[in-house]
Every structure is written in C-alpha cells, then in structure tokens.
Amino acid sequence: MNTALPQPPVSVSALESERSPAGLRTLLELARSAKADERIHDGLTAALQAWELHGPEEQALSAASCGELAAEIGCLVVHFSLRAGRFPQALDFGRRVLQVLTRPDQVLRRAEVLRFLVGASLELADFENALSLAMEYSELADRHLGVSEQSRACAALAGCYSSLGDHEHAERLTLEALALAEQGPEGLPPLVSLNNLCAISINAYFQQREAGDPQGAQAALERSLSYARRLHDGLALMEHPEPALRALATGNLGEVLLHLGQDAEAEQALNETLQTTETMGLLSIAWRMRYLLAEVHLKREMFEQAKDLLEQVLQAGAQATGVPTMERTYLALHRCCKGMGLLQEALEHLEVGRRMGMQRTRAQLAVQSRLFVTRLEADRSRQMAERAESEARRQGELALAYSEAAITDALTGLHNRRHLESRVPAVLIAARDAGRPMSLAMLDLDHFKSVNDRFGHSVGDQVLVRLARILRERMRAEDHLVRMGGEEILVILSGASPALAMEICERLREAVSVHPWNELHPDLQVSVSIGLACSPEYDLNTLIERADAALYQAKHAGRNRLCAAAPT
C-alpha cells in the first residue's frame, strides 16, 4: 500500500527565509486552512515553519507568557503532530507550549493542549502522565469553561480509565460527557462522545473476552454497534461533518463488524478508513486499519496477506502506531506465523506481545496503586495483580511449550534436527574450550523397512516409540538424543571418553536386543547397529560423518553390533 504523504500545495521553503509579517501570515493561513480541510502533513509543515519564523522573542519561551499569535501556532503544531501520529513530538512540543500559556485569556488554548497531551500520553501507554493531565484539564474546564469543554474533559478522563482497564467507569463517565455535550450547542461534542463510547466498548469487549466471559463480550459489542450506528446517523445529518471524526467512526464501525463476524462489511469499512486516513495524513489511524485488515485476512486463513500488513505495522514502530496497536500486532503475528507453521517466529512474536502486555499491566497497576485510594479500588488493584501474575505464569508455560514443540519430534518425544542445529554446536564448543571429551553415536534400526512391510506402519511407529523410551531410560541428564529422520537416532554423550562411550553404546545395543518386542507382535524381533565417533574432533558435521561411516561398517559386518571410528 502507498503510504507516501501529500506534499504542500505551495512552496513553503521559499517562505521559510522570509522573516516578514507577510510570510508569517501566509504560513499561518496555510496551517489554518490545512486544519479545516484535515490536510495533516501540509498543516504540520506550515505550522512548524511558522513557529521558526515567529522568532524566539515573540515565542517568549523564556518568559512567563507568550502572545496570542505564538499560542495559536504552538497549538497548531501540537494538533498536527498528534494527528500525524508523532506522539513524542506532540508531547515534547505541548509541554513547552503549556509553560507559556499562562494568561487568563489563553485558558481555552491551554485546555486544547491538555486534551492533545492526554491523547498522546495514552498512545504511548504513559498512564500516569495521561491521568495527571486529564485531571488538570477537568479542573480547568470545571472552573473556567462551558459545558462543551467540560464534556471533552470528562471524555479525556474516561479515556484514561478505559486505558487503565476500568471500562465500566470509563463508559459511565463518557455517558456523563454525552449528557453534558447535549446541553450545549448542536455539533461535534455529542458525536465525539458517541465515538468515544464506541471505542471504550470495543476495549471492554477485549477485556471480557480475555476474562472468559463470552456473554459480557457479546454485550459490549452490541453496545459498541449501537453507539456506532447513532454516530453515523448524527454525521449524516451534518452538512459538513469533520473528516477525521467520520474516518474514526467508520474505522470503529469496521472493527465492531469484524468482531461480530461480518467480515465483508468490516473489510469495506476498514479499507475506506485506510484510504481516507492515508490521504489526510492521519497515519496512526491508518496503521491501526492495517492491523485490523490483517485480522480480516487471518480469519480467512490468508496468512501471507496478513503477515505482509502486520510487518508493515511492525516496521512503523510503537511511537508511530501507538503502543496498544503495536501490542495487538505482535499477538496477531504470533497467530499468523503459527498458522503458517513458523513456530519459532510465532514464539518470538508471542513473547514480545505478552511482554508488552505485562509492561502495560504493571504500568496500569502502578498508577492505580498511587491514585486510587478507596478500599474498593485497592481491592480491584489486588485482583488485577493476581490476574496479571496468573496470566504471566500461563503465558510463560505457553511460551515454554511452544519452545519445546519447536525442537521436539512429535512421535518419539526425542529432540529433532532444529535442536541439533541450534543447541548442540554450543555444547561442543564448551567441551572443546574446557578440554572435556565428547562422543557421538549414530544408531540405526536393522531392517526397519521390513518391519513396516511385514507388520504395518502402526507397529513400526510403536517400535520407534519404545526405542526412544529404552534410550531415554539409560541416558544421563547431560546427554542428547536426536531423531535424525526415519529410524536413525543420534546420541551425543557429553564428557564421555572413548572407553566409556563404547561401554554405554554396547549397553544400549544389548538393551534393544533383549527387549520383549513380541509384545507388539509374536514374530517381531528388533536390533540396532551403532557407529561411534569420539573427540578430539569437536566439529558437529565431522563427528556425524565419522559416526555415519562407522555405522556403515557395523551394517556391513552383519548388523546388531557396534563399530567405532578410528581416532583422528
């Protein structure tokens, strides 16, 4: 997909060198026009250059306050940075602007910047900063501003509670914000509250689903769909609806439809939102749409297409996509790679995604423990901590299971070639550096093809399973057993001298020979031939070649015997 940003309609580079009032006014008009039309890249370029042109004296960054012109430009820079998904830049610039928005007539500007900074902090999972800013915003709105701004402040606080996992409280606060907004003039505030309610209900759906409450999850989706429908009805009544809100509304509706299983309608809405947000420069929303479209592909088992989209999101990084989207992207990549049979890659993505989830949970609990002081909230924090600890244990066990599955032969339970290639070379190097002996034996079932031909592959599989058990029972903890494929098994004897290795291998050969194979079939007899190679050679491939040659000698000499390779 094309992610190139549109270029400014005029050459602002020529204006950059014009430190004149006319050049500044032109840039400011460009930024204002871009804000009205939601041309994010154009607006950010013009606003940043206007800030540079305005000069440090009028910016008054070192003084107690700044003029209205500098205040407007600073707010424009923060606005466009947030919309463009440049969250660290929005935070950095916003903090600088807040320091100088101190005049009584700048209270509305200050409220606007606080609202932007709450959003940027939540995208970066800085919950403590977001909640502190939201409380300051709420106090400012209650003291000095009208119901429309009070509604926005209430919604910002609700967004913090939702990000902290308290979706019930968040939804209740947002309903209060909606009621406040409906007391003011008709327009955007009520619609913004409906969009926030839709997003909060989606977050509640994820929480209920992960908690194993399908009824609660379904109820959250149904509420979200209701809010989304009401929002779309409201936008349809507006003569000129705000493009960004319309894009958000369509994207949220697409996500709800996806979770409800209406994949075709969801895909259409998500593609529409992706195209719109790319054109406007709302890149953080565009990245989220890519992730959601990948979820559509995953449901259809179109793993290649899903992986391509998810890797695009991954390359953008959390500071561009937002931490919540990045966490879900890693978990989606885990499922995608697992579906493609890429178990090791799936495990790596799972580990990163769950690590991000645990970091988010710890940050949530840290904020709650400092700011929620009632007994009820304290009890809730402990419950969440217990769930987080339980989830961490469960995910650790899951990660270990995936790790073991990736290096284990499914039939015999022995290690496979992946284990041999990834773990054994390091064992050989350590033995070489320590001057310890190493021995490697290649073991092969005699006439195994005839066992399958005479008694069937089911009996042949049982022979391999029993052979693996015989070997495991006689191996030390530091030894390695690797099924090379078919009936060949590699035995790595750590620290075993040639004499000890000969003794161990002979015991193995004899144990196989005397085993009661007739339990599987009255006419069944099983034996093994073994080829042995010993250090001082510590190269894995060379040792395998020497053991293989010795195995050939054992077969040629009549089978059911042990042959050792000549010392190097």
C-alpha positions as CSV (number, residue, x, y, z in Angstrom):
1,M,0.0,0.0,0.0
2,N,1.1,3.5,-0.8
3,T,2.0,5.4,2.4
4,A,3.5,8.5,0.8
5,L,2.4,11.7,2.3
6,P,0.9,14.5,0.1
7,Q,3.2,17.5,-0.5
8,P,2.3,21.1,0.5
9,P,0.3,22.9,-2.2
10,V,2.7,25.8,-2.2
11,S,6.4,26.1,-1.7
12,V,6.8,26.9,1.9
13,S,10.6,26.6,1.7
14,A,10.7,29.9,-0.1
15,L,8.7,31.5,2.7
16,E,11.0,30.0,5.4
17,S,13.7,32.5,4.7
18,E,11.2,35.4,4.7
19,R,11.1,36.6,8.3
20,S,8.5,39.2,7.4
21,P,4.9,39.6,8.7
22,A,3.6,38.8,5.3
23,G,5.5,35.5,5.1
24,L,4.3,34.6,8.6
25,R,0.7,35.4,7.9
26,T,0.9,33.2,4.7
27,L,2.2,30.3,6.6
28,L,-0.4,30.7,9.4
29,E,-3.2,30.9,6.8
30,L,-1.8,27.7,5.2
31,A,-1.9,25.9,8.6
32,R,-5.4,27.1,9.4
33,S,-6.7,26.0,6.0
34,A,-5.0,22.6,6.4
35,K,-6.6,22.2,9.8
36,A,-10.1,22.9,8.4
37,D,-9.5,20.5,5.5
38,E,-7.7,17.9,7.6
39,R,-4.5,18.0,5.5
40,I,-2.2,16.9,8.3
41,H,1.2,16.9,6.5
42,D,0.6,20.3,4.9
43,G,-0.5,21.8,8.2
44,L,2.3,20.4,10.2
45,T,4.9,21.6,7.7
46,A,3.4,25.2,7.7
47,A,2.9,25.3,11.5
48,L,6.5,24.2,12.2
49,Q,7.9,26.8,9.8
50,A,5.6,29.5,11.2
51,W,7.0,28.7,14.7
52,E,10.5,29.1,13.4
53,L,9.7,32.3,11.6
54,H,7.9,33.8,14.6
55,G,11.3,34.1,16.4
56,P,12.3,33.4,20.0
57,E,11.4,36.9,21.2
58,E,7.7,36.6,20.3
59,Q,7.6,32.9,21.3
60,A,8.8,34.1,24.7
61,L,9.8,30.6,25.7
62,S,12.0,32.1,28.5
63,A,9.3,34.5,29.7
64,A,6.2,34.0,31.8
65,S,3.7,34.0,28.9
66,C,3.5,34.3,25.1
67,G,1.4,36.3,22.7
68,E,-1.8,35.1,21.1
69,L,-0.1,34.5,17.7
70,A,2.6,32.3,19.2
71,A,-0.1,30.5,21.2
72,E,-2.1,29.7,18.1
73,I,0.9,28.4,16.2
74,G,2.0,26.3,19.1
75,C,-1.4,24.7,19.4
76,L,-1.4,24.0,15.7
77,V,1.9,22.2,15.9
78,V,0.6,20.0,18.8
79,H,-2.6,19.4,17.0
80,F,-1.0,18.3,13.7
81,S,1.7,16.2,15.5
82,L,-0.9,14.2,17.3
83,R,-3.0,13.7,14.2
84,A,0.1,12.6,12.2
85,G,1.0,10.0,14.9
86,R,4.1,11.8,16.0
87,F,3.3,11.3,19.7
88,P,6.7,12.0,21.2
89,Q,6.9,15.3,19.3
90,A,3.3,16.2,20.3
91,L,4.2,15.6,24.0
92,D,7.5,17.5,23.8
93,F,6.1,20.5,22.0
94,G,3.0,20.5,24.0
95,R,4.8,20.7,27.3
96,R,6.8,23.6,26.0
97,V,3.7,25.4,24.9
98,L,1.9,24.8,28.3
99,Q,4.8,26.5,30.1
100,V,4.0,29.8,28.4
101,L,0.2,29.6,28.1
102,T,-0.3,31.5,31.4
103,R,-2.5,34.4,30.6
104,P,-6.2,34.3,31.6
105,D,-7.4,34.9,28.1
106,Q,-5.4,31.8,27.0
107,V,-7.3,29.3,29.1
108,L,-9.1,27.8,26.1
109,R,-5.8,27.3,24.3
110,R,-4.4,25.6,27.5
111,A,-7.4,23.3,27.6
112,E,-6.9,22.3,24.0
113,V,-3.2,21.5,24.5
114,L,-4.0,19.5,27.6
115,R,-6.6,17.4,25.7
116,F,-4.0,16.7,22.9
117,L,-1.4,15.7,25.5
118,V,-3.8,13.3,27.2
119,G,-4.3,11.5,23.8
120,A,-0.5,11.4,23.0
121,S,0.3,10.0,26.5
122,L,-2.3,7.2,26.2
123,E,-1.0,6.2,22.8
124,L,2.5,5.8,24.4
125,A,1.0,3.9,27.4
126,D,2.2,6.7,29.8
127,F,-0.9,6.3,32.0
128,E,0.3,8.3,35.0
129,N,1.1,11.3,32.9
130,A,-2.2,11.0,31.0
131,L,-4.3,10.8,34.2
132,S,-2.5,13.8,35.7
133,L,-3.1,15.8,32.6
134,A,-6.7,14.7,32.3
135,M,-7.3,15.8,35.9
136,E,-5.7,19.2,35.3
137,Y,-7.9,19.5,32.2
138,S,-11.0,18.6,34.0
139,E,-10.3,21.0,36.9
140,L,-9.6,23.8,34.3
141,A,-12.8,23.1,32.4
142,D,-15.0,23.0,35.5
143,R,-13.6,26.3,36.8
144,H,-13.4,28.4,33.7
145,L,-15.1,26.9,30.6
146,G,-18.5,25.9,29.4
147,V,-20.3,22.6,29.1
148,S,-18.8,21.7,25.7
149,E,-15.3,21.8,27.1
150,Q,-16.4,20.1,30.3
151,S,-17.8,17.3,28.2
152,R,-14.4,16.9,26.4
153,A,-12.6,17.0,29.7
154,C,-14.9,14.3,31.1
155,A,-14.3,12.2,28.0
156,A,-10.5,12.6,28.4
157,L,-10.7,11.3,31.9
158,A,-12.8,8.4,30.7
159,G,-10.2,7.6,28.1
160,C,-7.7,7.3,30.9
161,Y,-9.9,4.9,33.0
162,S,-10.5,2.8,29.9
163,S,-6.8,2.5,29.2
164,L,-6.3,1.5,32.8
165,G,-8.8,-1.3,32.3
166,D,-11.7,0.2,34.2
167,H,-14.1,0.2,31.2
168,E,-17.3,0.3,33.3
169,H,-16.2,3.5,35.0
170,A,-15.0,4.9,31.7
171,E,-18.3,4.2,30.0
172,R,-20.2,5.8,32.8
173,L,-18.0,8.9,32.6
174,T,-18.4,9.1,28.9
175,L,-22.2,8.9,29.2
176,E,-22.0,11.8,31.5
177,A,-19.8,13.6,28.9
178,L,-22.5,12.9,26.3
179,A,-25.2,14.3,28.6
180,L,-23.1,17.5,29.1
181,A,-22.4,17.8,25.4
182,E,-26.2,17.6,24.6
183,Q,-26.8,20.6,26.9
184,G,-24.6,22.7,24.7
185,P,-24.9,23.7,21.0
186,E,-25.5,21.0,18.5
187,G,-22.5,19.8,16.6
188,L,-19.4,17.8,17.3
189,P,-19.2,17.3,21.1
190,P,-22.1,14.8,21.3
191,L,-20.8,13.0,18.3
192,V,-17.3,12.8,19.7
193,S,-18.7,11.3,22.9
194,L,-20.5,8.7,20.9
195,N,-17.3,7.8,19.1
196,N,-15.5,7.5,22.5
197,L,-18.3,5.3,23.8
198,C,-17.8,3.0,20.7
199,A,-14.1,2.8,21.3
200,I,-14.5,2.1,25.1
201,S,-17.0,-0.6,24.4
202,I,-14.5,-2.3,22.0
203,N,-11.9,-2.2,24.8
204,A,-14.4,-3.7,27.1
205,Y,-15.1,-6.5,24.6
206,F,-11.4,-7.4,24.6
207,Q,-11.3,-7.4,28.4
208,Q,-14.4,-9.6,28.7
209,R,-13.2,-12.0,26.0
210,E,-9.8,-12.5,27.7
211,A,-11.5,-13.0,31.1
212,G,-13.5,-15.9,29.6
213,D,-16.9,-14.1,29.7
214,P,-18.4,-14.6,26.2
215,Q,-21.8,-13.1,27.3
216,G,-20.1,-10.0,28.6
217,A,-18.0,-9.7,25.5
218,Q,-21.1,-10.0,23.2
219,A,-22.9,-7.4,25.3
220,A,-20.0,-5.0,24.9
221,L,-20.0,-5.5,21.1
222,E,-23.7,-4.9,20.9
223,R,-23.4,-1.6,22.9
224,S,-20.5,-0.6,20.6
225,L,-22.5,-1.2,17.5
226,S,-25.4,0.8,18.9
227,Y,-23.1,3.8,19.6
228,A,-21.5,3.4,16.2
229,R,-24.9,3.5,14.4
230,R,-26.0,6.5,16.4
231,L,-22.8,8.3,15.5
232,H,-23.2,7.6,11.8
233,D,-26.8,8.8,11.9
234,G,-25.6,12.0,13.5
235,L,-22.8,12.5,11.0
236,A,-25.3,12.0,8.1
237,L,-27.4,15.0,9.5
238,M,-24.4,17.3,9.4
239,E,-23.9,19.5,6.4
240,H,-20.1,19.4,6.6
241,P,-19.0,16.6,9.1
242,E,-15.5,16.7,10.3
243,P,-13.4,14.3,8.1
244,A,-11.3,13.0,10.9
245,L,-14.3,12.1,13.1
246,R,-16.0,10.5,10.1
247,A,-12.9,8.4,9.5
248,L,-12.7,7.4,13.1
249,A,-16.4,6.5,13.1
250,T,-16.1,4.3,10.0
251,G,-13.0,2.6,11.4
252,N,-14.6,1.8,14.7
253,L,-17.7,0.5,13.0
254,G,-15.5,-1.7,10.8
255,E,-13.8,-3.1,13.9
256,V,-17.1,-3.8,15.6
257,L,-18.4,-5.6,12.5
258,L,-15.1,-7.6,12.3
259,H,-15.6,-8.9,15.9
260,L,-19.3,-9.7,15.2
261,G,-18.2,-11.9,12.3
262,Q,-19.5,-9.6,9.5
263,D,-16.2,-9.8,7.6
264,A,-17.2,-8.4,4.2
265,E,-18.8,-5.3,5.6
266,A,-15.9,-4.9,8.0
267,E,-13.3,-5.1,5.3
268,Q,-15.2,-2.5,3.2
269,A,-15.3,0.0,6.2
270,L,-11.7,-0.6,7.1
271,N,-10.4,-0.2,3.6
272,E,-12.4,3.0,3.3
273,T,-10.9,4.3,6.5
274,L,-7.4,3.3,5.5
275,Q,-7.6,5.2,2.2
276,T,-9.1,8.3,3.9
277,T,-6.6,8.5,6.7
278,E,-3.7,8.0,4.4
279,T,-4.8,10.8,2.2
280,M,-5.4,13.1,5.2
281,G,-2.2,12.1,6.9
282,L,-3.8,10.5,9.9
283,L,-1.1,7.9,10.0
284,S,-1.7,6.4,13.5
285,I,-5.3,5.6,12.5
286,A,-4.0,4.2,9.1
287,W,-1.6,1.9,10.9
288,R,-4.5,0.6,13.1
289,M,-6.6,0.0,10.0
290,R,-3.7,-2.2,8.5
291,Y,-3.7,-4.2,11.7
292,L,-7.5,-4.7,11.6
293,L,-7.4,-5.6,7.9
294,A,-4.8,-8.2,8.7
295,E,-7.2,-9.6,11.3
296,V,-9.8,-10.0,8.5
297,H,-7.2,-12.0,6.4
298,L,-6.3,-14.1,9.5
299,K,-10.0,-15.1,9.9
300,R,-9.9,-16.3,6.3
301,E,-6.6,-18.1,6.8
302,M,-4.9,-15.8,4.2
303,F,-1.7,-15.8,6.2
304,E,0.7,-14.3,3.6
305,Q,-1.5,-11.3,3.1
306,A,-2.0,-10.8,6.9
307,K,1.7,-11.2,7.5
308,D,2.6,-8.5,5.0
309,L,0.2,-6.0,6.6
310,L,1.3,-6.8,10.1
311,E,5.0,-6.5,9.2
312,Q,4.3,-3.1,7.7
313,V,2.8,-2.0,11.1
314,L,5.8,-3.5,12.9
315,Q,8.3,-1.5,10.8
316,A,6.5,1.7,11.7
317,G,7.2,1.3,15.4
318,A,5.2,1.9,18.5
319,Q,5.9,5.6,18.6
320,A,4.1,6.0,15.2
321,T,1.3,3.4,15.7
322,G,0.7,3.7,19.4
323,V,1.5,1.1,22.0
324,P,-1.9,-0.6,22.0
325,T,-1.9,-1.2,18.3
326,M,1.7,-2.5,18.4
327,E,0.9,-4.9,21.2
328,R,-2.0,-6.4,19.3
329,T,0.1,-6.5,16.1
330,Y,2.7,-8.8,17.8
331,L,-0.1,-11.1,19.1
332,A,-1.7,-11.2,15.6
333,L,1.7,-12.0,14.1
334,H,2.0,-14.9,16.6
335,R,-1.2,-16.4,15.4
336,C,-0.3,-15.7,11.7
337,C,3.1,-17.4,12.0
338,K,1.6,-20.3,13.9
339,G,-0.9,-20.8,11.1
340,M,2.0,-20.8,8.6
341,G,3.9,-23.4,10.7
342,L,6.6,-20.9,11.6
343,L,6.7,-22.0,15.2
344,Q,10.0,-20.3,16.2
345,E,8.9,-16.9,14.7
346,A,5.5,-17.3,16.2
347,L,7.1,-17.8,19.7
348,E,9.2,-14.7,19.3
349,H,6.2,-12.6,18.4
350,L,4.2,-14.1,21.3
351,E,7.0,-13.3,23.7
352,V,7.3,-9.6,22.6
353,G,3.5,-9.1,22.6
354,R,3.0,-10.7,26.0
355,R,6.0,-8.7,27.4
356,M,4.3,-5.5,26.2
357,G,1.1,-6.7,27.8
358,M,2.8,-7.3,31.1
359,Q,4.5,-3.9,31.0
360,R,1.2,-2.3,30.3
361,T,-0.5,-4.2,33.2
362,R,2.4,-3.2,35.5
363,A,2.1,0.4,34.5
364,Q,-1.7,0.3,35.0
365,L,-1.4,-1.2,38.4
366,A,1.3,1.3,39.4
367,V,-0.9,4.3,38.5
368,Q,-3.9,2.7,40.3
369,S,-1.9,2.0,43.5
370,R,-0.9,5.6,43.7
371,L,-4.1,7.3,42.7
372,F,-7.0,5.1,43.6
373,V,-7.2,5.4,47.4
374,T,-10.5,3.9,48.3
375,R,-10.8,0.3,49.7
376,L,-12.8,-0.7,46.6
377,E,-10.1,0.4,44.2
378,A,-7.4,-1.2,46.4
379,D,-9.3,-4.5,46.2
380,R,-9.6,-4.1,42.5
381,S,-5.9,-3.4,42.1
382,R,-5.1,-6.6,44.0
383,Q,-7.4,-8.6,41.8
384,M,-5.9,-7.2,38.7
385,A,-2.4,-8.0,40.0
386,E,-3.4,-11.6,40.7
387,R,-4.8,-11.9,37.2
388,A,-1.7,-10.4,35.8
389,E,0.5,-12.8,37.7
390,S,-1.7,-15.7,36.7
391,E,-1.6,-14.6,33.1
392,A,2.2,-14.2,33.2
393,R,2.6,-17.7,34.6
394,R,0.2,-19.1,31.9
395,Q,1.9,-17.3,29.1
396,G,5.3,-18.4,30.5
397,E,4.1,-22.0,30.4
398,L,2.7,-21.5,26.9
399,A,5.9,-20.0,25.7
400,L,7.9,-22.9,27.1
401,A,5.5,-25.3,25.4
402,Y,6.0,-23.6,22.1
403,S,9.7,-23.6,22.5
404,E,9.8,-27.3,23.3
405,A,7.4,-28.1,20.5
406,A,9.7,-26.4,18.0
407,I,12.7,-28.7,18.9
408,T,10.8,-31.9,19.7
409,D,9.9,-34.8,17.4
410,A,6.2,-35.4,17.7
411,L,6.2,-39.2,17.5
412,T,9.1,-40.2,19.8
413,G,9.4,-37.1,22.1
414,L,13.1,-37.0,21.3
415,H,14.8,-33.8,20.1
416,N,14.7,-33.0,16.3
417,R,17.2,-31.5,13.8
418,R,16.2,-28.0,14.9
419,H,17.6,-28.8,18.4
420,L,20.7,-30.4,16.9
421,E,21.4,-27.3,14.8
422,S,20.5,-24.7,17.4
423,R,21.8,-26.2,20.7
424,V,24.4,-28.9,20.1
425,P,27.2,-26.8,18.5
426,A,27.4,-24.7,21.6
427,V,27.7,-27.9,23.7
428,L,30.7,-29.0,21.5
429,I,32.4,-25.6,21.7
430,A,32.1,-25.5,25.5
431,A,33.5,-29.1,25.7
432,R,36.4,-28.1,23.4
433,D,37.2,-24.9,25.5
434,A,37.1,-26.9,28.7
435,G,39.2,-29.8,27.3
436,R,36.4,-32.3,28.0
437,P,35.9,-35.4,25.9
438,M,32.8,-35.7,23.7
439,S,31.4,-38.8,21.9
440,L,28.7,-39.1,19.2
441,A,26.9,-42.3,18.2
442,M,24.7,-42.9,15.2
443,L,22.1,-45.6,15.9
444,D,20.0,-47.3,13.2
445,L,17.3,-49.9,13.5
446,D,18.2,-53.0,11.5
447,H,15.9,-54.0,8.6
448,F,13.3,-51.4,9.7
449,K,11.7,-51.3,6.2
450,S,10.9,-54.9,6.5
451,V,9.3,-54.3,9.9
452,N,6.9,-51.8,8.3
453,D,6.3,-54.0,5.3
454,R,5.6,-57.2,7.4
455,F,3.8,-55.8,10.4
456,G,2.4,-52.4,9.2
457,H,3.4,-48.8,9.9
458,S,1.4,-48.7,13.1
459,V,3.7,-51.4,14.6
460,G,6.7,-49.5,13.1
461,D,5.7,-46.4,14.9
462,Q,5.3,-48.3,18.2
463,V,8.8,-49.7,17.7
464,L,10.2,-46.2,17.4
465,V,8.3,-45.0,20.5
466,R,9.6,-48.0,22.5
467,L,13.2,-47.5,21.2
468,A,13.1,-43.8,22.3
469,R,11.9,-44.9,25.8
470,I,14.7,-47.5,26.1
471,L,17.3,-44.9,25.2
472,R,15.9,-42.2,27.5
473,E,15.8,-44.6,30.4
474,R,19.6,-45.2,30.0
475,M,20.8,-41.7,29.2
476,R,22.2,-39.2,31.6
477,A,20.7,-35.7,32.1
478,E,23.6,-34.1,30.2
479,D,23.2,-36.3,27.1
480,H,21.2,-35.5,24.0
481,L,19.0,-37.8,21.9
482,V,18.1,-36.6,18.4
483,R,15.9,-38.3,15.9
484,M,17.5,-37.5,12.6
485,G,14.6,-38.9,10.5
486,G,13.2,-42.3,9.8
487,E,14.8,-44.9,12.1
488,E,18.2,-43.0,12.6
489,I,18.9,-41.6,16.1
490,L,21.9,-39.5,17.1
491,V,23.3,-39.9,20.6
492,I,25.5,-37.1,22.0
493,L,27.4,-38.3,25.1
494,S,28.8,-35.2,26.9
495,G,32.0,-35.8,28.8
496,A,32.2,-39.5,27.7
497,S,35.7,-40.8,26.9
498,P,36.0,-43.3,24.0
499,A,36.1,-46.2,26.5
500,L,33.0,-45.0,28.4
501,A,31.2,-44.3,25.2
502,M,31.9,-47.8,23.9
503,E,30.5,-49.2,27.2
504,I,27.3,-47.1,27.1
505,C,26.6,-47.9,23.4
506,E,27.1,-51.6,24.0
507,R,24.6,-51.5,26.8
508,L,22.2,-49.7,24.6
509,R,22.6,-52.2,21.8
510,E,22.1,-55.1,24.2
511,A,19.0,-53.5,25.9
512,V,17.3,-53.2,22.5
513,S,18.2,-56.7,21.6
514,V,16.7,-58.3,24.7
515,H,13.6,-56.1,24.8
516,P,10.3,-58.1,24.6
517,W,9.3,-56.9,21.1
518,N,7.0,-59.8,20.8
519,E,4.5,-57.8,22.9
520,L,3.9,-55.8,19.8
521,H,3.7,-58.9,17.5
522,P,4.6,-62.5,18.2
523,D,7.1,-62.7,15.2
524,L,8.7,-59.3,15.8
525,Q,12.4,-59.1,16.5
526,V,14.3,-55.8,16.7
527,S,18.0,-54.9,16.8
528,V,20.2,-51.9,16.2
529,S,23.6,-51.1,14.7
530,I,25.7,-48.3,16.1
531,G,28.5,-46.2,14.7
532,L,30.6,-44.3,17.3
533,A,32.9,-41.3,16.8
534,C,34.9,-39.5,19.6
535,S,36.8,-36.3,20.2
536,P,39.3,-34.6,20.0
537,E,37.4,-33.6,16.9
538,Y,34.7,-31.1,18.0
539,D,33.1,-30.2,14.7
540,L,29.5,-31.4,14.6
541,N,29.4,-32.2,10.9
542,T,32.7,-34.1,11.0
543,L,31.7,-36.1,14.0
544,I,28.4,-37.1,12.3
545,E,30.3,-38.1,9.1
546,R,32.7,-40.3,11.1
547,A,29.9,-41.9,13.1
548,D,27.9,-42.5,9.9
549,A,30.9,-44.2,8.3
550,A,31.3,-46.4,11.5
551,L,27.6,-47.2,11.3
552,Y,28.1,-48.4,7.7
553,Q,30.9,-50.7,8.9
554,A,28.6,-52.2,11.5
555,K,25.9,-52.8,9.0
556,H,28.3,-54.3,6.5
557,A,29.7,-56.6,9.3
558,G,26.3,-58.2,9.9
559,R,24.3,-55.7,11.9
560,N,23.3,-55.8,15.6
561,R,26.7,-54.6,16.5
562,L,28.8,-51.6,17.5
563,C,31.7,-50.2,15.5
564,A,33.9,-47.2,16.4
565,A,35.6,-44.8,14.0
566,A,39.3,-44.8,14.1
567,P,40.8,-42.0,16.2
568,T,41.8,-38.8,14.4
